[in-house]
Amino acid sequence: MPVGATLLIVHTISRHRLATITQTSDVIRDFEQPTDWARWRFAASTGLYGAALGAAVTVTNVVGQTSKFAPSADRLPLTGFLYFAVAGGIAGLLIAGAVGYFMGSSPPVFKFTKPRSPLGYVEWAGIGVGYWFAFAVIVGGAVLPEANVFRAYVNGAISLFDVVGFSIDNVFAFPLRIATEGTQFMFTAIPAGIAFGLGGWLLDRFATSGDKTTSSYGPLLLAAAFAGIVMAGLLFLPEPILWQIGNFTTGNQVAR
């Protein structure tokens, strides 16, 4: 075969393959989903609210148990307050953020897909129950035990190698931790579950509003207001009131 004909065939095949690759890339690009900002905004809103509730549960629980014989005791030291508030906030954020992310989807693949509708009272009541149970399990079974390891490392009590070892131990001890420590938060987390169900229902109504401004900014602003109210109560309520709330909602008090 002449060299010129061979080169022509190779050139034609190359152009055909390039066109095929380009078309395939265009098809893939057409099916790529744009970032679902509505989903992420709703996840951030529920996560913020859930984190504030989680911080309140953990701090009031600790106050109720450690100060149960002294209602007029001084407040927790700032470092202790921050430690338990951050630990509870992380647990609440993980749970509530996941709820918002998986619920807040409005699939944008097909143009005829309808926007999602808000859930009703019954569904959000069930979600509130799920938040209550999941928070008690996660904060007592995983977050606080691991936070204790991290605090020991920061204070110089253990080495980095020990951190790895204790963290592995926490993984295997997770079921036992649920029974011994997670159950301590079961009663305290009940009001938080109720509050999350009610607040989540309202956040959901804002997120699915037909008004673009309301659906875009309403959930975040409302969640920030809810979280601010919860944290203000945690910071400024008199110690005896925090003690009463925490002591009444711990398993020790209910068992009496």
GUTORGU-208896 format. One record per atom (N, C-alpha, C): residue in one letter; x, y, z. Coordinates in steps of 0.02 Angstrom, whole numbers, padded with zeros to 5 digits, always signed. Layout:
BEGIN
aXYZ
...
% end
This chain:
BEGIN
m+00043-00059+00000
m+00000+00000+00000
m+00045+00062+00000
p+00028+00110-00041
p+00069+00171-00043
p+00071+00205+00025
v+00128+00239+00037
v+00136+00273+00101
v+00082+00327+00110
g+00066+00364+00058
g+00017+00418+00063
g-00051+00392+00083
a-00072+00335+00055
a-00137+00306+00072
a-00138+00284+00145
t-00082+00254+00167
t-00078+00233+00237
t-00085+00291+00284
l-00049+00345+00270
l-00054+00404+00312
l-00124+00433+00313
l-00158+00431+00255
l-00226+00456+00252
l-00273+00415+00295
i-00265+00349+00294
i-00307+00305+00335
i-00295+00318+00409
v-00231+00323+00429
v-00214+00336+00499
v-00243+00402+00522
h-00238+00453+00479
h-00264+00519+00496
h-00339+00516+00505
t-00374+00480+00460
t-00447+00475+00465
t-00468+00440+00529
i-00432+00384+00546
i-00449+00347+00607
i-00437+00391+00668
s-00382+00429+00668
s-00366+00472+00725
s-00420+00525+00735
r-00441+00555+00679
r-00494+00606+00684
r-00558+00576+00710
h-00574+00515+00688
h-00636+00482+00710
h-00633+00468+00785
r-00575+00444+00809
r-00568+00430+00880
r-00572+00494+00922
l-00541+00547+00897
l-00543+00611+00933
l-00614+00637+00937
a-00652+00630+00882
a-00721+00653+00882
a-00763+00612+00931
t-00749+00546+00934
t-00785+00502+00980
t-00772+00521+01052
i-00708+00533+01068
i-00689+00552+01136
i-00721+00618+01155
t-00722+00665+01108
t-00752+00731+01122
t-00826+00724+01135
q-00860+00683+01093
q-00932+00673+01103
q-00946+00640+01170
t-00905+00590+01187
t-00914+00556+01252
t-00905+00604+01310
s-00855+00648+01305
s-00843+00698+01358
s-00902+00745+01364
d-00931+00764+01305
d-00989+00808+01307
d-01048+00775+01341
v-01058+00709+01326
v-01113+00673+01357
v-01104+00669+01432
i-01042+00653+01454
i-01028+00649+01525
i-01039+00716+01559
r-01017+00769+01525
r-01026+00836+01553
r-01100+00853+01559
d-01140+00830+01510
d-01211+00844+01513
d-01245+00811+01573
f-01219+00750+01591
f-01249+00713+01646
f-01219+00730+01713
e-01166+00769+01715
e-01137+00789+01778
e-01186+00835+01816
q-01195+00820+01879
q-01241+00861+01919
q-01204+00921+01947
p-01233+00980+01939
p-01203+01039+01971
p-01207+01033+02046
t-01168+01072+02081
t-01168+01071+02154
t-01237+01090+02179
d-01266+01048+02221
d-01332+01059+02248
d-01325+01103+02310
w-01323+01168+02299
w-01312+01214+02355
w-01371+01213+02403
a-01431+01200+02379
a-01489+01197+02424
a-01479+01141+02476
r-01453+01085+02453
r-01440+01029+02499
r-01388+01049+02551
w-01333+01080+02528
w-01280+01098+02575
w-01303+01152+02624
r-01344+01199+02601
r-01370+01250+02647
r-01415+01219+02700
f-01456+01171+02680
f-01499+01139+02728
f-01459+01096+02777
a-01407+01063+02752
a-01364+01024+02797
a-01329+01069+02847
a-01305+01128+02824
a-01273+01175+02869
a-01322+01201+02922
s-01384+01212+02901
s-01434+01238+02947
s-01451+01187+03002
t-01467+01126+02981
t-01483+01075+03031
t-01422+01058+03073
g-01363+01059+03042
g-01302+01044+03080
g-01288+01095+03134
l-01298+01159+03117
l-01287+01212+03166
l-01335+01205+03225
y-01398+01194+03210
y-01448+01186+03262
y-01435+01124+03305
g-01419+01068+03271
g-01405+01007+03307
g-01343+01012+03350
a-01293+01049+03327
a-01232+01058+03367
a-01246+01097+03431
a-01287+01149+03427
a-01305+01188+03486
a-01344+01145+03536
l-01390+01105+03512
l-01428+01060+03556
l-01382+01008+03588
g-01335+00982+03549
g-01289+00933+03576
g-01245+00962+03630
a-01221+01023+03620
a-01181+01056+03672
a-01222+01066+03736
a-01285+01085+03729
a-01328+01096+03787
a-01339+01031+03825
v-01351+00977+03788
v-01363+00913+03821
v-01302+00891+03861
t-01244+00895+03831
t-01184+00870+03864
t-01167+00912+03926
v-01170+00977+03921
v-01153+01020+03978
v-01203+01012+04035
t-01268+01013+04019
t-01317+01006+04073
t-01314+00937+04105
n-01298+00886+04066
n-01292+00820+04094
n-01234+00816+04144
v-01177+00846+04124
v-01119+00845+04168
v-01132+00886+04231
v-01162+00944+04223
v-01178+00986+04281
v-01225+00949+04328
g-01275+00917+04300
g-01324+00882+04341
g-01295+00824+04380
q-01245+00791+04353
q-01217+00733+04387
q-01160+00752+04434
t-01118+00798+04414
t-01060+00815+04457
t-01079+00862+04513
s-01133+00899+04506
s-01152+00947+04557
s-01218+00928+04590
k-01237+00864+04587
k-01304+00846+04610
k-01314+00854+04685
f-01259+00859+04723
f-01266+00870+04794
f-01256+00943+04813
a-01246+00986+04764
a-01233+01056+04779
a-01265+01100+04725
p-01331+01112+04729
p-01365+01153+04678
p-01338+01223+04672
s-01308+01249+04725
s-01282+01318+04723
s-01208+01320+04705
a-01181+01266+04679
a-01110+01264+04662
a-01094+01314+04608
d-01031+01333+04605
d-01008+01379+04552
d-01014+01345+04484
r-01011+01386+04433
r-01015+01359+04365
r-00954+01317+04350
l-00962+01276+04298
l-00904+01238+04274
l-00849+01287+04255
p-00786+01269+04266
p-00732+01310+04240
p-00738+01317+04164
l-00713+01372+04138
l-00720+01385+04066
l-00692+01329+04024
t-00635+01303+04045
t-00605+01249+04005
t-00649+01187+04006
g-00679+01171+04063
g-00724+01114+04067
g-00787+01126+04026
f-00813+01187+04030
f-00872+01204+03991
f-00859+01195+03916
l-00803+01223+03893
l-00787+01218+03822
l-00775+01146+03801
y-00742+01109+03843
y-00727+01039+03827
y-00791+01000+03814
f-00838+01002+03860
f-00899+00963+03853
f-00945+00994+03799
a-00945+01060+03793
a-00986+01091+03742
a-00962+01073+03672
v-00896+01074+03662
v-00869+01056+03596
v-00881+00983+03580
a-00872+00939+03630
a-00883+00868+03618
a-00956+00855+03600
g-01002+00884+03638
g-01073+00876+03621
g-01091+00909+03555
g-01060+00966+03541
g-01074+01000+03478
g-01051+00959+03418
i-00994+00926+03424
i-00970+00884+03369
i-01019+00827+03355
a-01041+00793+03408
a-01088+00738+03400
a-01153+00762+03368
g-01180+00819+03393
g-01241+00846+03365
g-01234+00867+03293
l-01176+00897+03277
l-01163+00919+03209
l-01161+00860+03160
l-01128+00807+03179
l-01122+00748+03136
l-01191+00719+03121
i-01232+00712+03172
i-01298+00681+03163
i-01345+00727+03124
a-01351+00789+03148
a-01399+00835+03116
a-01376+00855+03046
g-01311+00863+03037
g-01286+00879+02970
g-01301+00824+02920
a-01293+00762+02942
a-01309+00705+02898
a-01383+00704+02881
v-01425+00719+02930
v-01497+00721+02918
v-01513+00774+02865
g-01486+00834+02873
g-01499+00887+02825
g-01473+00871+02756
y-01415+00838+02752
y-01386+00823+02687
y-01427+00772+02649
f-01448+00719+02682
f-01485+00667+02647
f-01557+00686+02635
m-01583+00733+02673
m-01652+00754+02662
m-01657+00812+02614
g-01605+00853+02610
g-01609+00915+02572
g-01598+00910+02499
s-01594+00850+02472
s-01580+00841+02401
s-01640+00859+02358
s-01628+00895+02304
s-01678+00907+02253
s-01644+00891+02186
p-01649+00828+02162
p-01609+00805+02105
p-01617+00849+02044
p-01561+00878+02019
p-01565+00924+01962
p-01550+00892+01895
v-01551+00824+01891
v-01530+00791+01830
v-01579+00804+01773
f-01643+00795+01787
f-01694+00804+01735
f-01734+00867+01749
k-01747+00904+01698
k-01779+00969+01706
k-01850+00962+01732
f-01882+00904+01719
f-01952+00897+01741
f-01956+00872+01813
t-01899+00862+01846
t-01900+00841+01916
t-01929+00897+01959
k-01977+00881+02000
k-02008+00931+02043
k-01965+00943+02105
p-01964+01004+02130
p-01929+01017+02193
p-01960+00976+02249
r-01919+00959+02298
r-01944+00918+02352
r-01994+00957+02394
s-02039+00920+02426
s-02089+00950+02470
s-02066+00941+02542
p-02088+00987+02587
p-02068+00980+02657
p-02101+00919+02688
l-02066+00889+02737
l-02094+00833+02773
l-02146+00858+02824
g-02189+00813+02844
g-02242+00831+02890
g-02222+00822+02963
y-02271+00831+03007
y-02259+00826+03079
y-02236+00756+03099
v-02268+00705+03072
v-02252+00637+03092
v-02181+00619+03072
e-02161+00638+03011
e-02093+00622+02990
e-02041+00657+03033
w-02053+00720+03048
w-02005+00757+03089
w-02006+00734+03162
a-02062+00709+03185
a-02064+00679+03251
a-02019+00618+03253
g-02022+00577+03199
g-01979+00519+03195
g-01905+00538+03191
i-01890+00592+03155
i-01821+00616+03150
i-01797+00641+03218
g-01841+00674+03255
g-01823+00696+03322
g-01806+00638+03368
v-01844+00583+03362
v-01829+00523+03401
v-01761+00495+03380
g-01749+00495+03314
g-01685+00470+03290
g-01626+00512+03315
y-01635+00579+03316
y-01582+00622+03342
y-01569+00607+03415
w-01622+00600+03454
w-01615+00585+03526
w-01574+00522+03537
f-01594+00468+03504
f-01560+00404+03515
f-01489+00405+03488
a-01481+00431+03427
a-01414+00431+03395
a-01365+00475+03434
f-01389+00531+03460
f-01344+00574+03498
f-01319+00540+03560
a-01364+00509+03598
a-01342+00475+03660
a-01292+00420+03644
v-01304+00384+03591
v-01259+00329+03572
v-01191+00355+03550
i-01190+00406+03508
i-01127+00430+03479
i-01086+00470+03529
v-01119+00515+03567
v-01080+00557+03613
v-01052+00515+03670
g-01091+00468+03695
g-01066+00427+03750
g-01023+00369+03728
g-01038+00341+03670
g-01002+00283+03647
g-00939+00298+03609
a-00935+00357+03578
a-00878+00370+03534
a-00845+00438+03546
v-00883+00492+03545
v-00853+00558+03545
v-00818+00574+03611
l-00853+00566+03667
l-00821+00582+03731
l-00762+00537+03747
p-00766+00471+03736
p-00706+00430+03748
p-00646+00451+03706
e-00659+00469+03643
e-00603+00490+03601
e-00579+00560+03620
a-00625+00603+03642
a-00605+00669+03666
a-00561+00663+03728
n-00575+00614+03771
n-00533+00603+03830
n-00462+00584+03810
v-00457+00544+03758
v-00390+00524+03733
v-00353+00585+03707
f-00388+00626+03668
f-00356+00685+03640
f-00335+00734+03694
r-00377+00742+03745
r-00360+00788+03800
r-00299+00762+03838
a-00296+00697+03849
a-00238+00668+03883
a-00173+00680+03844
y-00179+00677+03777
y-00120+00689+03735
y-00099+00762+03738
v-00148+00807+03735
v-00133+00879+03738
v-00101+00897+03805
n-00124+00866+03858
n-00096+00880+03925
n-00030+00845+03937
g-00007+00805+03890
g+00057+00771+03897
g+00055+00708+03938
a-00005+00683+03952
a-00011+00623+03993
a+00005+00560+03954
i-00006+00561+03888
i+00008+00502+03846
i+00045+00525+03784
s+00077+00478+03751
s+00115+00492+03689
s+00069+00482+03628
l+00095+00502+03571
l+00057+00494+03509
l+00045+00420+03494
f+00094+00378+03511
f+00085+00306+03502
f+00027+00281+03545
d+00021+00307+03606
d-00034+00288+03650
d-00101+00311+03623
v-00101+00368+03589
v-00163+00393+03559
v-00191+00343+03510
v-00146+00316+03468
v-00167+00266+03419
v-00195+00204+03454
g-00159+00181+03505
g-00181+00121+03541
g-00247+00130+03576
f-00255+00187+03612
f-00318+00199+03647
f-00376+00210+03598
s-00362+00240+03541
s-00414+00251+03491
s-00439+00184+03463
i-00393+00138+03452
i-00412+00071+03428
i-00454+00036+03482
d-00433+00044+03544
d-00472+00015+03600
d-00542+00043+03601
n-00549+00108+03588
n-00615+00139+03589
n-00660+00111+03535
v-00630+00094+03478
v-00670+00065+03423
v-00700-00002+03445
f-00658-00044+03474
f-00682-00110+03495
f-00727-00107+03556
a-00718-00054+03597
a-00759-00047+03657
a-00823-00009+03645
f-00837+00010+03582
f-00895+00051+03566
f-00960+00021+03593
p-00975-00043+03582
p-01038-00070+03609
p-01042-00065+03685
l-00987-00079+03719
l-00987-00074+03792
l-00995-00001+03814
r-00963+00045+03778
r-00969+00116+03796
r-01041+00140+03789
i-01077+00113+03741
i-01147+00133+03733
i-01186+00114+03796
a-01173+00054+03821
a-01210+00030+03880
a-01190+00067+03943
t-01126+00083+03950
t-01102+00112+04013
t-01105+00188+04013
e-01093+00220+03956
e-01090+00293+03954
e-01144+00324+03910
g-01161+00291+03855
g-01212+00319+03812
g-01280+00323+03846
t-01296+00273+03887
t-01361+00273+03921
t-01367+00331+03970
q-01311+00359+03993
q-01314+00415+04039
q-01344+00477+04006
f-01342+00479+03939
f-01368+00538+03904
f-01439+00526+03876
m-01466+00466+03885
m-01530+00450+03855
m-01586+00496+03880
f-01588+00508+03945
f-01642+00549+03972
f-01629+00623+03957
t-01567+00645+03963
t-01552+00716+03951
t-01564+00735+03879
a-01557+00689+03833
a-01564+00704+03762
a-01637+00705+03738
i-01683+00684+03781
i-01753+00683+03760
i-01779+00753+03741
p-01769+00805+03784
p-01791+00872+03763
p-01757+00896+03699
a-01693+00877+03690
a-01658+00896+03628
a-01689+00864+03567
g-01709+00801+03574
g-01743+00768+03518
g-01808+00801+03500
i-01846+00820+03551
i-01909+00856+03538
i-01896+00923+03505
a-01847+00960+03531
a-01830+01025+03503
a-01804+01019+03431
f-01765+00967+03418
f-01739+00959+03350
f-01795+00942+03301
g-01843+00900+03323
g-01899+00885+03279
g-01940+00946+03262
l-01955+00987+03312
l-01995+01047+03300
l-01956+01098+03259
g-01894+01112+03279
g-01854+01160+03242
g-01839+01137+03171
g-01825+01072+03163
g-01811+01046+03096
g-01871+01053+03050
w-01932+01042+03077
w-01992+01051+03037
w-01997+01122+03011
l-01982+01171+03054
l-01986+01241+03033
l-01931+01257+02983
l-01870+01232+02995
l-01815+01242+02947
l-01833+01213+02879
d-01865+01156+02879
d-01885+01123+02817
d-01935+01165+02779
r-01981+01196+02814
r-02031+01238+02781
r-01998+01298+02747
f-01949+01327+02781
f-01913+01383+02751
f-01872+01360+02691
a-01839+01302+02697
a-01796+01278+02643
a-01834+01261+02580
t-01897+01242+02586
t-01937+01224+02527
t-01985+01279+02506
s-01974+01339+02532
s-02017+01395+02513
s-02011+01411+02439
g-02066+01434+02410
g-02064+01454+02340
g-02027+01518+02327
d-02016+01557+02379
d-01978+01619+02373
d-01904+01603+02376
k-01866+01623+02326
k-01795+01604+02322
k-01755+01634+02379
t-01769+01695+02398
t-01732+01726+02453
t-01744+01689+02519
t-01808+01672+02530
t-01825+01636+02592
t-01792+01568+02594
s-01795+01531+02538
s-01766+01464+02537
s-01689+01465+02540
s-01659+01519+02516
s-01586+01523+02514
s-01557+01544+02582
y-01588+01594+02613
y-01559+01623+02674
y-01600+01609+02737
g-01663+01593+02729
g-01706+01582+02787
g-01682+01527+02833
p-01667+01467+02807
p-01646+01413+02853
p-01584+01429+02893
l-01534+01459+02861
l-01472+01475+02897
l-01483+01528+02950
l-01522+01580+02934
l-01535+01632+02983
l-01577+01606+03041
l-01626+01564+03025
l-01669+01536+03077
l-01629+01488+03122
a-01586+01447+03091
a-01545+01401+03130
a-01497+01439+03174
a-01468+01494+03149
a-01423+01534+03190
a-01460+01565+03249
a-01523+01586+03238
a-01562+01614+03293
a-01578+01560+03345
f-01598+01501+03322
f-01612+01446+03368
f-01550+01428+03408
a-01493+01420+03373
a-01431+01402+03407
a-01410+01456+03456
g-01420+01520+03438
g-01403+01574+03483
g-01444+01573+03547
i-01509+01557+03540
i-01552+01553+03599
i-01529+01496+03645
v-01514+01438+03615
v-01492+01380+03655
v-01427+01396+03691
m-01379+01424+03656
m-01314+01438+03686
m-01318+01494+03738
a-01362+01543+03725
a-01371+01597+03775
a-01399+01569+03840
g-01447+01523+03834
g-01473+01491+03894
g-01420+01451+03930
l-01378+01417+03892
l-01325+01377+03922
l-01274+01421+03957
l-01261+01479+03930
l-01210+01524+03959
l-01236+01566+04016
f-01298+01587+04013
f-01322+01638+04060
f-01374+01614+04110
l-01401+01554+04102
l-01448+01530+04152
l-01411+01521+04218
p-01443+01537+04273
p-01410+01527+04339
p-01392+01453+04349
e-01338+01442+04384
e-01314+01374+04395
e-01366+01328+04427
p-01405+01351+04477
p-01455+01306+04505
p-01506+01281+04453
i-01523+01324+04405
i-01571+01303+04354
i-01540+01250+04309
l-01477+01261+04288
l-01443+01211+04248
l-01437+01145+04286
w-01423+01151+04351
w-01418+01091+04391
w-01484+01054+04394
q-01539+01091+04402
q-01604+01059+04406
q-01621+01024+04340
i-01606+01058+04284
i-01620+01028+04219
i-01579+00965+04209
g-01514+00971+04222
g-01470+00914+04212
g-01483+00858+04260
n-01496+00874+04323
n-01506+00823+04374
n-01573+00786+04362
f-01624+00824+04342
f-01689+00793+04331
f-01689+00747+04270
t-01647+00763+04221
t-01648+00725+04158
t-01592+00674+04154
t-01559+00658+04209
t-01510+00604+04207
t-01541+00540+04231
g-01511+00485+04210
g-01537+00420+04231
g-01534+00411+04306
n-01485+00441+04339
n-01479+00434+04412
n-01541+00462+04447
q-01563+00521+04424
q-01620+00553+04456
q-01684+00514+04442
v-01693+00491+04380
v-01754+00455+04363
v-01758+00389+04401
a-01699+00359+04413
a-01697+00295+04447
a-01713+00301+04521
r-01709+00362+04549
r-01720+00370+04620
r-01794+00360+04638
% end
